[in-house]
Amino acid sequence: MSLGIFAYTVPAIAAAVMVCVVEFSVLRTGLLRRPAYWISMIIVLGFQVPVDGWLTKLDAPIVRYDPDHILGIRFPWDIPIEDFFFGFALVTAVLLGWERARQRQEGSAP
């Protein structure tokens, strides 16, 4: 029995949504409203795209995805779109943790 998109696509999207839900309903650090955050995400993408593209290129993949477990949308350089959702969730979760810790140390956490 194949799990289909529930094996990778759904968890990737859920991770990104959950990070946003936690920020807007629990942490409320304001991080996602800061230009510096979005600049940092552009920097992350600047490294993620060439590395992930090299790892997932269809003509010589190092990492192979079961086509039944992803949507099949790949850009640029054959990167599955799900990788961007997971990347967003992971980097944002770490930055939110650091920001929350900084705010607590300064005594400004809600």
N, C-alpha and C positions, 0 to 999 in steps of 0.2 A: 504494500500500500504506500503510495507516494503522498507526501505531505504538500506537494506543490508549493505555491507561493507562501504557505504558512511556515515553511522551513527557513526562509531568509527574508523575503520581501516584507511580510507582516511584522516580524520582529524589528526590522530596520526602521520602518515607518513608526512603529509603536515607540521605539527608543527615542526618536526625535520628538514625537508628540509629548512623551512623558517628561522629557527634560524641560520643555516649555511649560507644561502644566505645573511641574514642581517650582519652576522659577516664578510664575505668575500667581500661584496660589499659596505657596509655602515660604520660599526664600525671599522673594521680592527684593532682590539686590539692585535691580535697575540695570543690570549688565547688558541686557539685550537692547536697551535704548541708547547705548553709548557708541559713538562712531569708532572709538578705539577697539571695541569688541569686533565690529564688522571689518575693520582693517586687519585685525589679527586673523579673522576667518579667511580673508583674501590671501594672507601670507600662508596659512595652512593649505589652502587650495593650490597655491603656487608650488608647494612641495608634494601634495597628495596626487595631483594630476600626473606629473611625469613618473612618479614611483608606482602608483597604482596602474597607470597605463602600461608601463613596462611589465608589471606582474600579470596583468590580465589580457594582454594583447592576444587576439584570436589566432594569429599566425604562428605564435610560439609561446603559449601560455605557461606561466610558472604556477599560477593559481587557476584552477578550473572550477567553473560553476556548473552545476547541473542545470541545464536549460529549463527544466520543469520547476525549478525552485526560485527563479527570478522572472521579472517581467519581460526581460529581453531587450529593454531599452539600454543602449550602451553609447556613451559619449564621454568626452573625446577619447580617442585611442582605445576603444572597446571596453571602457570602464562601466561596469553595471551601475545603474543609477542608485541601487540600494547601498553601494559603498559610500556614496555621498551622505545619505541619511545617517548611517552608522558613524561616519567621520564627524558630522555635525554634532550628533548626540554625545560622542565620547569627548571631544574637545570642549564642548560647551559645559558638560557636566564637571569636568576638571576645573575650568575657569570659574564656574559658579561656586564650587567648593572653596577655591582659593579666595574668591571675593567675599564669601560668607565668613570665612575665617578672619580675613582682614577687617571686616566690619565688626565682628565680635571683639577683636583685639582692640579696636578703636572705640568700642562701646556704642556703635551706631546701628547695630543689627536690630531689625524690628522684633 
